[in-house]
Amino acid sequence: MSTKYFTVAEVNTLLPELEPLVGQLLERQAKVVHEGQGMRHVLADMRSNVGGLGASKMVQDFMVIESLVARIRAYGCEMKGLNTGLLDFLAERDGRDVYLCWKYGEPQVMYYHELHTGFNGRKPL
């Protein structure tokens, strides 16, 4: 399989399709975290039956999360922030590989960073 390189225009064209998926992912992730906090006492008691309705719903939520992550990755990007909606798209800039970096809520891709620097190394395009 060949490596997919993106242009800024290509990423911006994909964002209307990716943004709703990332939004669903963040909503489902927040739901699991919230419900998990409420089940802490059940999960901590090794004698309890954790196969109840709450646990079954949580398993379904995890399956939805996995499906959403797979759908997002199928576009060729890398999911870098499951809790923040951070996506990286491999690109070439000035003859070197970089990531075009987009975070959920941003209107378009406006930043890039070196492969080794991550989100904290973002620079404006």
DOTORTOR-24657 format. One line per field, with one value per residue: residue in one letter; chain; z, y, x of N, C-alpha, C, O, CB in turn. Coordinates in Angstrom, 3 decimals. Glycine has a CB too. Layout:
<rs>
rest: (A / ...)
kette: (A / ...)
nz: (Z / ...)
ny: (Y / ...)
nx: (X / ...)
caz: (Z / ...)
cay: (Y / ...)
cax: (X / ...)
cz: (Z / ...)
cy: (Y / ...)
cx: (X / ...)
oz: (Z / ...)
oy: (Y / ...)
ox: (X / ...)
cbz: (Z / ...)
cby: (Y / ...)
cbx: (X / ...)
</rs>
This chain:
<rs>
rest: (M / S / T / K / Y / F / T / V / A / E / V / N / T / L / L / P / E / L / E / P / L / V / G / Q / L / L / E / R / Q / A / K / V / V / H / E / G / Q / G / M / R / H / V / L / A / D / M / R / S / N / V / G / G / L / G / A / S / K / M / V / Q / D / F / M / V / I / E / S / L / V / A / R / I / R / A / Y / G / C / E / M / K / G / L / N / T / G / L / L / D / F / L / A / E / R / D / G / R / D / V / Y / L / C / W / K / Y / G / E / P / Q / V / M / Y / Y / H / E / L / H / T / G / F / N / G / R / K / P / L)
kette: (A / A / A / A / A / A / A / A / A / A / A / A / A / A / A / A / A / A / A / A / A / A / A / A / A / A / A / A / A / A / A / A / A / A / A / A / A / A / A / A / A / A / A / A / A / A / A / A / A / A / A / A / A / A / A / A / A / A / A / A / A / A / A / A / A / A / A / A / A / A / A / A / A / A / A / A / A / A / A / A / A / A / A / A / A / A / A / A / A / A / A / A / A / A / A / A / A / A / A / A / A / A / A / A / A / A / A / A / A / A / A / A / A / A / A / A / A / A / A / A / A / A / A / A / A)
nz: (0.000 / -0.873 / 0.515 / 1.452 / 0.519 / 1.374 / 0.178 / 1.263 / 0.192 / -0.433 / 2.135 / 3.257 / 1.623 / 2.473 / 5.096 / 5.585 / 5.521 / 7.423 / 9.829 / 11.052 / 11.759 / 13.558 / 15.493 / 16.384 / 17.440 / 19.568 / 21.179 / 21.850 / 23.170 / 25.392 / 26.634 / 27.360 / 29.188 / 31.179 / 31.940 / 32.744 / 35.058 / 36.761 / 37.047 / 38.451 / 41.119 / 40.792 / 39.010 / 40.573 / 42.547 / 42.696 / 43.060 / 42.051 / 39.539 / 36.528 / 34.134 / 33.451 / 32.253 / 32.060 / 31.653 / 29.261 / 27.521 / 27.576 / 26.342 / 23.783 / 23.151 / 23.059 / 20.831 / 18.838 / 18.986 / 18.129 / 15.511 / 14.440 / 14.644 / 12.853 / 10.478 / 10.216 / 9.982 / 7.574 / 5.653 / 5.314 / 7.107 / 10.283 / 13.480 / 16.126 / 18.520 / 20.486 / 22.445 / 21.877 / 19.242 / 17.247 / 14.214 / 11.947 / 8.807 / 6.424 / 4.620 / 2.143 / 2.560 / 1.578 / 0.589 / 2.565 / 4.752 / 6.555 / 8.944 / 8.190 / 10.309 / 12.000 / 14.207 / 15.837 / 15.421 / 14.343 / 11.494 / 9.103 / 7.769 / 9.189 / 10.162 / 10.474 / 11.390 / 12.266 / 11.802 / 14.195 / 16.228 / 17.032 / 18.332 / 19.944 / 18.515 / 16.444 / 13.594 / 11.865 / 8.580)
ny: (-1.183 / 2.171 / 5.230 / 7.839 / 11.147 / 14.392 / 17.452 / 20.848 / 21.776 / 19.347 / 18.253 / 20.192 / 19.811 / 17.328 / 17.760 / 18.539 / 16.008 / 14.568 / 16.033 / 15.705 / 12.982 / 12.968 / 14.610 / 12.956 / 10.910 / 12.221 / 12.899 / 10.342 / 9.303 / 11.032 / 10.332 / 7.653 / 8.007 / 9.485 / 7.702 / 5.574 / 6.531 / 6.478 / 3.781 / 2.875 / 1.873 / -0.575 / -1.931 / -2.094 / -3.910 / -7.103 / -9.252 / -8.647 / -8.747 / -7.790 / -7.834 / -6.491 / -4.224 / -1.604 / -2.132 / -3.546 / -1.571 / 0.105 / -1.478 / -1.561 / 1.146 / 1.324 / -0.255 / 1.317 / 3.522 / 2.342 / 1.716 / 4.286 / 5.409 / 3.726 / 4.400 / 7.080 / 6.867 / 5.533 / 7.450 / 8.108 / 9.608 / 10.277 / 9.490 / 11.408 / 12.469 / 11.180 / 12.147 / 14.811 / 15.246 / 15.397 / 15.407 / 14.245 / 14.758 / 13.402 / 15.205 / 17.022 / 19.484 / 22.038 / 20.126 / 18.149 / 15.674 / 16.373 / 16.921 / 17.948 / 19.570 / 19.259 / 20.244 / 19.329 / 21.550 / 23.623 / 25.768 / 25.087 / 23.403 / 24.789 / 24.656 / 23.129 / 20.610 / 19.344 / 15.906 / 14.796 / 16.573 / 17.000 / 18.152 / 20.394 / 21.569 / 22.923 / 25.032 / 27.969 / 27.714)
nx: (0.843 / 0.600 / 1.842 / -0.293 / -0.322 / -1.383 / -2.832 / -3.371 / -5.786 / -7.061 / -7.456 / -9.152 / -11.358 / -12.209 / -12.986 / -15.783 / -16.981 / -15.558 / -15.761 / -18.430 / -18.247 / -16.103 / -17.237 / -19.364 / -17.826 / -16.487 / -18.681 / -19.671 / -17.468 / -17.311 / -19.694 / -19.199 / -17.110 / -18.431 / -20.518 / -18.955 / -17.766 / -19.915 / -20.227 / -18.113 / -18.073 / -19.376 / -17.686 / -15.422 / -16.039 / -15.364 / -17.036 / -19.451 / -22.037 / -21.211 / -22.422 / -24.707 / -27.321 / -26.192 / -23.437 / -23.619 / -24.579 / -22.376 / -20.441 / -21.547 / -21.281 / -18.471 / -18.028 / -19.203 / -17.506 / -15.072 / -15.820 / -16.298 / -13.724 / -12.378 / -13.721 / -12.968 / -10.169 / -10.077 / -10.134 / -7.541 / -6.147 / -4.521 / -5.574 / -5.035 / -5.824 / -7.992 / -9.668 / -9.824 / -10.366 / -8.375 / -6.724 / -4.263 / -2.710 / -0.691 / 1.724 / 3.646 / 6.053 / 8.070 / 9.875 / 10.024 / 8.580 / 5.652 / 3.006 / -0.229 / -2.358 / -5.361 / -7.905 / -10.880 / -13.546 / -12.136 / -12.296 / -11.073 / -8.159 / -5.385 / -2.878 / 0.363 / 2.746 / 5.989 / 6.949 / 7.855 / 7.205 / 4.537 / 1.294 / 1.938 / 3.935 / 2.772 / 2.496 / 1.475 / 0.070)
caz: (0.000 / -0.944 / 1.499 / 0.911 / 0.864 / 1.199 / 0.043 / 2.109 / -0.480 / -0.271 / 3.517 / 3.430 / 0.912 / 3.273 / 6.426 / 5.785 / 5.763 / 8.638 / 11.038 / 11.773 / 12.328 / 14.734 / 16.483 / 16.953 / 18.236 / 20.815 / 21.988 / 22.372 / 24.114 / 26.618 / 27.244 / 27.980 / 30.371 / 32.190 / 32.442 / 33.419 / 36.419 / 37.538 / 37.235 / 39.140 / 42.295 / 40.315 / 38.431 / 41.636 / 43.347 / 41.860 / 43.265 / 41.434 / 38.175 / 35.689 / 32.831 / 33.408 / 31.175 / 31.953 / 31.029 / 27.867 / 26.772 / 27.455 / 25.310 / 22.507 / 22.917 / 22.631 / 19.453 / 17.991 / 18.969 / 17.242 / 14.143 / 14.027 / 14.444 / 11.599 / 9.364 / 10.100 / 9.462 / 6.188 / 4.790 / 5.138 / 8.129 / 11.544 / 14.639 / 17.134 / 19.790 / 20.611 / 23.342 / 21.427 / 17.826 / 16.553 / 13.056 / 11.183 / 7.409 / 5.906 / 3.497 / 1.857 / 2.642 / 1.369 / 0.333 / 3.688 / 5.242 / 7.724 / 9.119 / 8.249 / 11.601 / 12.168 / 15.459 / 15.780 / 15.719 / 13.480 / 10.252 / 8.020 / 8.214 / 9.217 / 10.809 / 10.186 / 12.332 / 11.885 / 12.191 / 15.552 / 17.232 / 17.531 / 18.424 / 20.559 / 17.531 / 15.313 / 13.030 / 10.846 / 7.187)
cay: (0.000 / 3.383 / 6.258 / 8.913 / 12.519 / 15.309 / 18.890 / 21.619 / 21.779 / 18.020 / 18.124 / 21.066 / 19.186 / 16.189 / 18.150 / 18.441 / 14.614 / 14.100 / 16.755 / 15.063 / 11.721 / 13.317 / 15.083 / 11.774 / 10.213 / 12.966 / 12.750 / 8.973 / 9.196 / 11.734 / 9.521 / 6.486 / 8.476 / 9.852 / 6.492 / 4.765 / 7.056 / 6.002 / 2.329 / 2.564 / 1.028 / -1.914 / -2.533 / -2.316 / -5.062 / -8.289 / -10.245 / -8.197 / -9.163 / -6.606 / -8.106 / -5.869 / -3.316 / -0.519 / -2.651 / -3.886 / -0.307 / 0.609 / -2.295 / -1.059 / 2.441 / 1.066 / -0.757 / 2.484 / 4.298 / 1.636 / 1.874 / 5.674 / 5.574 / 3.034 / 5.200 / 8.284 / 6.445 / 5.081 / 8.607 / 8.211 / 10.469 / 9.640 / 9.986 / 11.678 / 12.873 / 10.581 / 12.978 / 16.195 / 15.333 / 15.864 / 14.595 / 14.614 / 14.324 / 13.448 / 16.130 / 17.432 / 20.933 / 22.398 / 18.934 / 17.210 / 15.194 / 17.034 / 16.649 / 18.994 / 19.286 / 19.833 / 19.906 / 19.500 / 22.905 / 24.577 / 25.861 / 24.464 / 23.095 / 26.052 / 24.424 / 21.930 / 20.401 / 18.329 / 14.566 / 14.459 / 17.591 / 16.872 / 19.295 / 21.552 / 22.170 / 23.433 / 26.324 / 28.381 / 27.419)
cax: (0.000 / 1.405 / 1.535 / -1.120 / 0.041 / -2.504 / -2.625 / -4.289 / -7.090 / -7.678 / -7.922 / -10.317 / -12.472 / -12.664 / -13.466 / -17.234 / -17.337 / -14.899 / -16.169 / -19.536 / -17.784 / -15.308 / -18.197 / -20.023 / -16.819 / -16.275 / -19.898 / -19.731 / -16.353 / -17.717 / -20.757 / -18.568 / -16.379 / -19.429 / -21.180 / -17.946 / -17.592 / -21.053 / -20.138 / -16.857 / -18.308 / -19.732 / -16.494 / -14.442 / -16.464 / -15.128 / -18.092 / -20.702 / -22.334 / -21.057 / -23.014 / -26.022 / -27.693 / -25.213 / -22.214 / -23.940 / -24.625 / -21.014 / -19.794 / -22.067 / -20.634 / -17.100 / -18.085 / -19.468 / -16.262 / -14.145 / -16.314 / -16.066 / -12.282 / -12.038 / -14.250 / -12.136 / -8.858 / -10.234 / -9.874 / -6.095 / -5.549 / -4.169 / -6.319 / -4.012 / -6.421 / -9.313 / -10.480 / -9.850 / -10.712 / -7.181 / -6.369 / -3.072 / -2.708 / 0.670 / 1.870 / 5.008 / 6.226 / 9.481 / 10.671 / 10.088 / 7.293 / 5.074 / 1.583 / -1.243 / -2.968 / -6.698 / -8.577 / -12.327 / -13.994 / -11.439 / -13.065 / -10.316 / -6.802 / -4.642 / -1.600 / 1.137 / 3.850 / 6.959 / 6.498 / 8.280 / 6.882 / 3.180 / 0.387 / 2.605 / 4.823 / 1.998 / 2.844 / 0.482 / 0.436)
cz: (0.000 / 0.095 / 0.822 / 1.441 / 0.518 / 0.911 / 1.003 / 1.502 / -0.325 / 1.141 / 3.718 / 2.713 / 1.719 / 4.592 / 6.592 / 6.005 / 7.093 / 9.907 / 11.758 / 12.415 / 13.605 / 15.848 / 17.165 / 17.869 / 19.582 / 21.741 / 22.639 / 23.419 / 25.447 / 27.367 / 27.988 / 29.252 / 31.502 / 32.795 / 33.184 / 34.849 / 37.322 / 37.820 / 38.014 / 40.311 / 41.890 / 39.789 / 39.491 / 42.480 / 42.487 / 42.014 / 42.537 / 40.010 / 37.299 / 34.295 / 32.668 / 32.238 / 30.978 / 31.261 / 29.565 / 26.989 / 26.551 / 26.383 / 23.928 / 22.161 / 22.443 / 21.192 / 18.471 / 17.870 / 18.025 / 15.780 / 13.621 / 13.773 / 13.127 / 10.387 / 9.132 / 9.494 / 8.011 / 5.190 / 4.549 / 6.146 / 9.358 / 12.668 / 15.761 / 18.491 / 19.902 / 21.486 / 22.861 / 19.959 / 16.986 / 15.442 / 12.392 / 9.797 / 6.884 / 4.671 / 3.257 / 1.874 / 2.544 / 1.261 / 1.489 / 4.115 / 6.511 / 7.875 / 9.016 / 9.446 / 11.715 / 13.474 / 15.314 / 16.221 / 14.895 / 12.118 / 9.049 / 8.576 / 8.089 / 9.752 / 10.253 / 11.313 / 11.796 / 12.410 / 13.662 / 16.614 / 17.793 / 17.651 / 18.970 / 19.591 / 16.326 / 14.917 / 12.009 / 9.443 / 6.478)
cy: (1.246 / 4.397 / 7.391 / 10.247 / 13.422 / 16.714 / 19.576 / 21.593 / 20.438 / 17.835 / 18.964 / 20.529 / 18.028 / 16.590 / 18.131 / 17.001 / 14.125 / 14.754 / 16.112 / 13.734 / 11.968 / 13.823 / 13.933 / 11.015 / 10.906 / 12.851 / 11.372 / 8.753 / 9.848 / 10.935 / 8.329 / 6.900 / 8.782 / 8.605 / 5.592 / 5.221 / 6.579 / 4.514 / 1.922 / 1.609 / -0.409 / -2.629 / -2.847 / -3.543 / -6.316 / -9.345 / -9.866 / -8.713 / -7.921 / -6.814 / -7.482 / -4.928 / -2.200 / -0.972 / -2.998 / -2.638 / 0.241 / -0.171 / -1.837 / 0.284 / 2.257 / 0.552 / 0.386 / 3.331 / 3.652 / 1.800 / 3.282 / 5.930 / 4.915 / 3.836 / 6.441 / 7.922 / 6.004 / 6.222 / 8.810 / 9.095 / 9.640 / 10.312 / 10.171 / 12.039 / 12.357 / 11.432 / 14.407 / 16.351 / 15.858 / 14.884 / 15.146 / 13.986 / 14.475 / 14.344 / 16.378 / 18.952 / 21.224 / 21.163 / 17.956 / 16.821 / 15.941 / 16.522 / 17.946 / 18.625 / 20.009 / 19.333 / 20.208 / 20.905 / 23.959 / 24.589 / 25.209 / 24.093 / 24.376 / 25.879 / 23.182 / 21.782 / 19.319 / 16.978 / 14.267 / 15.463 / 17.483 / 18.186 / 20.544 / 22.256 / 22.756 / 24.831 / 26.695 / 28.044 / 28.674)
cx: (0.888 / 0.926 / 0.775 / -0.624 / -1.145 / -2.012 / -3.605 / -5.690 / -7.798 / -8.221 / -9.177 / -11.548 / -13.057 / -13.319 / -14.988 / -17.726 / -16.771 / -15.429 / -17.362 / -19.128 / -16.977 / -16.229 / -18.925 / -19.072 / -16.611 / -17.486 / -19.958 / -18.637 / -16.724 / -18.785 / -20.154 / -17.828 / -17.361 / -20.080 / -20.201 / -17.702 / -18.725 / -21.013 / -18.888 / -17.055 / -18.645 / -18.491 / -15.445 / -14.772 / -16.382 / -16.216 / -19.369 / -20.822 / -22.273 / -21.643 / -24.388 / -26.193 / -26.664 / -23.939 / -22.458 / -23.988 / -23.218 / -20.240 / -20.261 / -21.439 / -19.199 / -17.053 / -18.334 / -18.204 / -15.254 / -14.544 / -16.051 / -14.581 / -11.865 / -12.521 / -13.392 / -10.785 / -8.934 / -10.022 / -8.371 / -5.408 / -5.207 / -4.940 / -5.319 / -4.596 / -7.834 / -10.227 / -10.634 / -10.248 / -9.570 / -6.810 / -5.122 / -3.150 / -1.283 / 0.726 / 3.359 / 5.058 / 7.720 / 10.377 / 10.787 / 8.672 / 6.904 / 3.641 / 0.798 / -2.110 / -4.314 / -7.284 / -10.060 / -12.707 / -13.285 / -12.137 / -12.391 / -8.950 / -5.976 / -3.227 / -0.923 / 2.153 / 4.767 / 6.477 / 6.789 / 7.820 / 5.469 / 2.446 / 1.079 / 3.563 / 4.096 / 2.453 / 1.767 / 0.984 / 0.899)
oz: (0.795 / 0.491 / -0.256 / 2.650 / -0.497 / 1.338 / 1.491 / 2.220 / -0.108 / 1.322 / 4.290 / 3.156 / 1.659 / 5.141 / 7.659 / 6.611 / 7.807 / 10.945 / 12.981 / 13.497 / 14.604 / 17.017 / 18.385 / 18.935 / 20.620 / 22.954 / 23.827 / 24.433 / 26.509 / 28.596 / 29.115 / 30.273 / 32.646 / 34.015 / 34.145 / 35.740 / 38.505 / 38.730 / 38.210 / 40.476 / 42.570 / 40.090 / 39.319 / 43.065 / 41.644 / 41.182 / 42.421 / 39.370 / 37.327 / 33.383 / 31.813 / 31.355 / 29.842 / 30.385 / 28.721 / 25.858 / 25.485 / 25.612 / 23.004 / 21.003 / 21.529 / 20.434 / 17.392 / 16.784 / 17.207 / 14.917 / 12.477 / 12.800 / 12.369 / 9.385 / 7.989 / 8.586 / 7.290 / 4.013 / 3.682 / 6.054 / 9.457 / 12.790 / 16.296 / 19.508 / 19.464 / 21.286 / 23.371 / 19.486 / 16.100 / 15.686 / 12.286 / 9.632 / 6.904 / 3.786 / 4.062 / 1.278 / 3.330 / 1.776 / 1.409 / 3.869 / 7.420 / 7.029 / 9.680 / 9.570 / 11.544 / 13.808 / 14.735 / 17.256 / 14.761 / 11.628 / 8.089 / 9.714 / 7.013 / 9.795 / 9.648 / 12.087 / 10.978 / 13.353 / 14.302 / 17.802 / 18.946 / 17.146 / 18.490 / 19.821 / 15.306 / 15.756 / 11.358 / 9.172 / 5.298)
oy: (1.347 / 4.408 / 7.846 / 10.452 / 13.233 / 17.115 / 18.953 / 21.409 / 20.400 / 17.318 / 18.488 / 20.769 / 17.772 / 15.834 / 17.739 / 16.799 / 13.361 / 14.101 / 15.981 / 13.397 / 11.268 / 13.499 / 13.933 / 10.539 / 10.246 / 12.720 / 11.248 / 8.092 / 9.276 / 10.875 / 8.032 / 6.219 / 8.381 / 8.477 / 4.922 / 4.407 / 6.309 / 4.035 / 0.731 / 0.653 / -1.354 / -3.803 / -3.777 / -4.149 / -6.552 / -10.247 / -10.686 / -9.067 / -7.092 / -6.034 / -7.917 / -4.837 / -1.887 / -0.279 / -2.767 / -2.644 / 0.772 / 0.413 / -1.738 / 0.533 / 2.950 / 0.889 / 0.418 / 3.803 / 4.341 / 2.001 / 3.449 / 6.593 / 5.488 / 3.937 / 6.809 / 8.605 / 6.096 / 5.977 / 9.590 / 9.314 / 8.463 / 11.537 / 9.189 / 11.919 / 13.016 / 11.434 / 15.146 / 17.471 / 16.686 / 13.694 / 16.359 / 12.848 / 15.576 / 14.250 / 15.996 / 19.621 / 20.718 / 21.151 / 17.015 / 17.545 / 16.118 / 15.781 / 18.930 / 17.480 / 21.225 / 18.153 / 21.225 / 21.390 / 25.078 / 23.532 / 24.824 / 24.428 / 24.966 / 26.839 / 22.315 / 22.711 / 18.490 / 16.918 / 13.546 / 15.220 / 17.852 / 19.213 / 21.647 / 23.400 / 23.053 / 25.682 / 25.812 / 28.091 / 28.623)
ox: (1.823 / -0.240 / 1.158 / -0.519 / -1.814 / -0.929 / -4.548 / -6.673 / -9.010 / -9.323 / -10.157 / -12.671 / -14.260 / -14.121 / -15.460 / -18.778 / -17.421 / -15.534 / -17.316 / -19.609 / -17.146 / -16.022 / -19.085 / -19.462 / -16.565 / -17.328 / -20.256 / -18.864 / -16.477 / -18.772 / -20.551 / -17.914 / -17.143 / -20.178 / -20.577 / -17.461 / -18.515 / -21.689 / -18.644 / -16.297 / -18.245 / -18.274 / -14.657 / -13.875 / -17.247 / -16.314 / -20.280 / -19.832 / -23.182 / -21.371 / -25.160 / -25.340 / -26.305 / -23.420 / -21.592 / -23.503 / -22.905 / -19.478 / -19.454 / -21.104 / -18.754 / -16.144 / -17.742 / -17.869 / -14.645 / -13.690 / -15.625 / -14.221 / -11.082 / -11.812 / -13.122 / -10.312 / -7.941 / -9.758 / -7.979 / -4.200 / -5.556 / -4.957 / -4.805 / -3.914 / -8.777 / -11.442 / -11.477 / -10.445 / -9.783 / -6.610 / -4.943 / -3.589 / -0.732 / -0.125 / 4.209 / 4.214 / 8.521 / 11.495 / 11.576 / 7.706 / 7.715 / 3.140 / 1.125 / -2.544 / -4.388 / -7.177 / -10.443 / -12.252 / -13.783 / -12.534 / -13.059 / -8.623 / -5.885 / -2.457 / -1.554 / 2.385 / 4.369 / 5.688 / 6.024 / 8.031 / 5.243 / 2.900 / 0.819 / 3.955 / 4.718 / 2.751 / 1.207 / 2.184 / 1.248)
cbz: (1.225 / -2.360 / 2.172 / 1.271 / 0.110 / 2.434 / -1.456 / 2.273 / -1.966 / -0.588 / 4.517 / 2.924 / -0.467 / 3.556 / 6.741 / 4.591 / 4.621 / 8.534 / 10.680 / 10.826 / 11.301 / 14.378 / 15.833 / 15.834 / 17.468 / 20.511 / 21.123 / 21.221 / 23.528 / 26.284 / 26.165 / 26.989 / 30.031 / 31.573 / 31.288 / 32.646 / 36.404 / 36.829 / 35.883 / 39.632 / 43.152 / 39.212 / 37.378 / 42.526 / 43.902 / 42.200 / 44.748 / 41.445 / 38.074 / 35.580 / 32.612 / 34.675 / 31.454 / 33.330 / 31.787 / 27.792 / 27.516 / 28.812 / 25.520 / 22.561 / 24.192 / 23.570 / 19.312 / 18.564 / 20.394 / 17.604 / 14.079 / 15.096 / 15.637 / 11.578 / 9.639 / 11.484 / 10.305 / 5.990 / 5.413 / 3.788 / 8.506 / 11.801 / 15.059 / 16.666 / 19.938 / 21.183 / 24.714 / 21.646 / 17.639 / 17.542 / 12.053 / 11.918 / 6.537 / 5.570 / 3.768 / 0.491 / 3.973 / 2.512 / -0.065 / 4.884 / 5.502 / 7.581 / 10.474 / 6.888 / 12.752 / 10.972 / 16.659 / 16.656 / 17.167 / 13.333 / 9.941 / 6.772 / 7.375 / 10.060 / 12.312 / 8.771 / 13.742 / 12.433 / 11.311 / 15.591 / 16.639 / 18.843 / 19.302 / 21.805 / 17.066 / 15.650 / 12.375 / 10.952 / 6.431)
cby: (-0.002 / 3.990 / 6.786 / 8.703 / 12.975 / 15.308 / 19.374 / 23.087 / 22.110 / 16.910 / 18.552 / 22.464 / 18.690 / 15.280 / 19.515 / 19.035 / 13.730 / 14.345 / 18.182 / 14.832 / 10.948 / 14.389 / 16.013 / 10.846 / 10.136 / 14.446 / 12.975 / 7.946 / 9.854 / 13.151 / 9.029 / 5.800 / 9.737 / 10.765 / 5.719 / 4.802 / 8.603 / 6.330 / 1.628 / 3.839 / 1.611 / -1.835 / -1.615 / -1.093 / -4.864 / -8.901 / -10.414 / -6.667 / -9.871 / -6.232 / -9.585 / -5.134 / -2.715 / 0.027 / -3.890 / -4.630 / 0.734 / 0.520 / -3.807 / -0.930 / 3.294 / 0.060 / -1.828 / 3.333 / 4.413 / 0.149 / 1.562 / 6.646 / 4.965 / 1.616 / 5.612 / 8.961 / 5.312 / 4.471 / 9.875 / 8.711 / 11.630 / 9.713 / 9.006 / 12.787 / 14.389 / 9.174 / 12.986 / 16.814 / 16.210 / 16.037 / 14.541 / 14.167 / 15.156 / 12.026 / 17.474 / 16.867 / 21.518 / 23.291 / 19.337 / 17.829 / 13.675 / 18.612 / 15.958 / 19.111 / 19.706 / 19.468 / 20.690 / 18.453 / 23.197 / 24.207 / 27.292 / 25.417 / 21.915 / 27.073 / 24.294 / 22.009 / 20.019 / 18.672 / 13.513 / 14.352 / 18.948 / 16.207 / 18.944 / 21.110 / 21.154 / 23.447 / 26.296 / 29.907 / 26.798)
cbx: (-0.959 / 1.346 / 2.826 / -2.611 / 1.346 / -3.396 / -2.837 / -3.792 / -6.921 / -6.659 / -6.818 / -10.002 / -12.013 / -11.505 / -12.968 / -17.947 / -16.834 / -13.429 / -16.511 / -20.703 / -16.936 / -14.238 / -19.201 / -20.534 / -15.491 / -15.986 / -21.150 / -19.589 / -15.078 / -18.247 / -21.757 / -17.595 / -15.532 / -20.507 / -21.827 / -16.651 / -17.536 / -22.316 / -20.149 / -16.207 / -19.442 / -20.816 / -15.907 / -14.358 / -17.911 / -13.784 / -18.376 / -20.789 / -23.737 / -19.589 / -23.108 / -26.277 / -29.058 / -24.880 / -21.706 / -25.283 / -25.489 / -20.290 / -20.107 / -23.599 / -20.660 / -16.434 / -19.188 / -20.638 / -15.667 / -14.088 / -17.813 / -16.592 / -11.486 / -12.659 / -15.710 / -11.945 / -8.295 / -11.622 / -10.478 / -5.797 / -6.506 / -2.640 / -7.481 / -3.116 / -6.406 / -9.202 / -9.876 / -8.505 / -11.916 / -6.003 / -7.527 / -1.777 / -3.734 / 1.176 / 1.115 / 5.495 / 5.612 / 9.972 / 12.008 / 10.871 / 7.340 / 5.114 / 1.316 / -2.091 / -2.025 / -7.626 / -7.965 / -13.035 / -13.797 / -9.915 / -13.329 / -10.189 / -6.169 / -5.383 / -1.783 / 1.840 / 3.320 / 8.382 / 7.164 / 9.772 / 7.067 / 3.198 / -0.800 / 3.371 / 5.807 / 0.508 / 4.272 / 0.183 / -0.746)
</rs>
